[in-house]
């Protein structure tokens, strides 16, 4: 007879199981990269929204600003509004050396609120937005005056 024995079939199944466990453990975890890109894009989106308010000059000055409070609630609220398929808020921690940052209609960053008359709250120091997942962390920097946003290479 030309058939496989039960022992041979079990042996092949065990080998396939061991190979699959080994391969599954070698799949890279892109959660950190995806989360950093998501938060970076949300900051750029908020800044762009503030700049877009300039087109409607009927708005009062205080209505032409967009603020971000760096916590999980901010991410959760944005995820719910947009029905995004990727939701980092349950996986990552977001914190910043300044809790709330606002952008005016020129894209300039302010601490806590915008004061277009005196520019009292205009940022003069970099803002570090820390994103951590497990034992990894990355930093997104928001630069003063210009409001330029970039992902820092300092995180590991």
C-alpha positions as CSV (number, residue, x, y, z in Angstrom):
1,X,0.0,0.0,0.0
2,X,1.1,3.5,-0.8
3,X,-0.3,5.6,2.1
4,X,1.1,7.7,4.9
5,X,1.0,6.3,8.4
6,X,-0.6,8.3,11.2
7,X,2.8,8.9,12.8
8,X,4.1,10.5,9.6
9,X,1.1,12.8,9.3
10,X,1.4,13.9,12.9
11,X,5.1,14.5,12.4
12,X,4.4,16.7,9.4
13,X,1.7,18.7,11.2
14,X,4.0,19.3,14.2
15,X,6.8,20.6,11.8
16,X,4.3,22.9,10.0
17,X,3.1,24.2,13.4
18,X,6.6,24.9,14.6
19,X,7.5,26.7,11.4
20,X,4.3,28.8,11.6
21,X,5.0,29.8,15.2
22,X,8.6,30.8,14.3
23,X,7.4,32.9,11.3
24,X,4.6,34.6,13.2
25,X,7.1,35.8,15.9
26,X,9.3,37.3,13.2
27,X,6.5,39.6,11.8
28,X,7.6,43.2,12.6
29,X,5.4,45.3,14.8
30,X,4.7,48.6,13.0
31,X,2.5,50.0,15.7
32,X,5.0,52.7,16.7
33,X,5.7,53.9,13.2
34,X,2.0,54.0,12.3
35,X,1.1,55.8,15.5
36,X,3.8,58.4,15.1
37,X,2.8,59.1,11.5
38,X,-0.9,59.3,12.6
39,X,-0.2,61.8,15.3
40,X,2.2,63.8,13.0
41,X,-0.5,64.0,10.3
42,X,-3.2,65.0,12.9
43,X,-1.0,67.9,14.0
44,X,-0.4,69.0,10.4
45,X,-4.1,68.7,9.8
46,X,-5.0,70.9,12.8
47,X,-2.4,73.5,11.7
48,X,-3.8,73.4,8.1
49,X,-7.3,73.8,9.4
50,X,-6.3,77.0,11.3
51,X,-4.6,78.4,8.2
52,X,-7.7,77.6,6.2
53,X,-9.8,79.9,8.5
54,X,-8.1,82.9,6.9
55,X,-10.3,82.3,3.8
56,X,-13.4,83.2,5.8
57,X,-12.8,86.8,7.1
58,X,-16.3,86.9,8.6
59,X,-15.0,84.8,11.5
60,X,-14.0,86.7,14.6
61,X,-10.2,86.4,15.4
62,X,-10.9,84.0,18.3
63,X,-12.8,81.6,16.0
64,X,-9.9,81.4,13.5
65,X,-7.8,79.2,15.8
66,X,-7.4,75.4,16.3
67,X,-6.2,74.0,19.5
68,X,-4.8,70.5,20.4
69,X,-4.7,69.1,23.9
70,X,-2.1,66.3,23.9
71,X,-3.8,63.4,25.6
72,X,-5.6,60.2,24.6
73,X,-9.0,61.9,24.6
74,X,-7.9,64.2,21.7
75,X,-7.0,61.1,19.6
76,X,-10.2,59.3,20.6
77,X,-12.4,62.2,19.6
78,X,-10.7,62.6,16.3
79,X,-10.9,58.9,15.6
80,X,-14.7,58.9,16.4
81,X,-15.3,61.9,14.2
82,X,-13.6,60.5,11.2
83,X,-14.3,56.8,11.6
84,X,-10.7,55.9,11.0
85,X,-9.8,52.2,10.7
86,X,-6.4,52.7,12.5
87,X,-6.9,53.7,16.1
88,X,-3.7,54.3,18.0
89,X,-5.3,55.8,21.1
90,X,-5.8,52.5,22.8
91,X,-2.2,51.4,22.2
92,X,0.0,54.5,22.7
93,X,0.6,57.2,25.2
94,X,0.8,60.8,24.1
95,X,2.2,63.6,26.2
96,X,3.9,66.9,25.7
97,X,5.9,69.5,27.6
98,X,3.1,71.9,26.9
99,X,-0.4,70.5,27.4
100,X,-2.4,72.6,24.9
101,X,-1.1,74.2,21.8
102,X,-3.1,76.4,19.4
103,X,-2.5,77.5,15.8
104,X,-3.6,80.9,14.5
105,X,-4.7,81.6,10.9
106,X,-1.0,82.0,9.9
107,X,0.0,78.7,11.3
108,X,1.9,80.2,14.3
109,X,1.9,78.1,17.5
110,X,0.6,79.5,20.8
111,X,0.6,78.1,24.3
112,X,-2.9,77.4,25.6
113,X,-4.8,80.1,23.7
114,X,-4.2,82.6,20.8
115,X,-3.7,86.3,21.6
116,X,-3.6,88.1,18.2
117,X,-3.5,91.5,19.8
118,X,-0.4,91.2,22.0
119,X,1.1,87.8,21.0
120,X,1.7,87.1,24.7
121,X,1.2,83.3,24.3
122,X,3.2,82.9,21.1
123,X,5.6,80.0,21.5
124,X,9.3,80.8,21.9
125,X,10.5,77.3,22.8
126,X,10.2,74.0,21.0
127,X,7.3,71.7,21.9
128,X,8.1,68.0,22.2
129,X,5.2,65.7,21.7
130,X,6.2,62.3,23.2
131,X,4.7,59.2,21.8
132,X,5.4,55.9,23.6
133,X,4.5,52.3,23.0
134,X,5.8,49.5,25.1
135,X,9.5,50.4,25.6
136,X,9.8,52.6,22.5
137,X,9.3,56.3,22.2
138,X,9.5,58.9,19.5
139,X,9.3,62.7,19.6
140,X,7.5,65.0,17.3
141,X,8.8,68.6,17.5
142,X,6.8,71.7,16.9
143,X,9.0,74.7,16.4
144,X,8.3,78.2,17.7
145,X,7.2,81.1,15.5
146,X,7.0,79.1,12.3
147,X,5.0,76.2,13.6
148,X,7.1,73.8,11.6
149,X,6.4,70.2,12.6
150,X,8.8,67.3,12.2
151,X,9.5,63.8,13.6
152,X,12.7,63.9,15.6
153,X,15.3,61.2,15.1
154,X,16.2,61.4,18.9
155,X,13.6,58.7,19.9
156,X,14.7,55.1,20.0
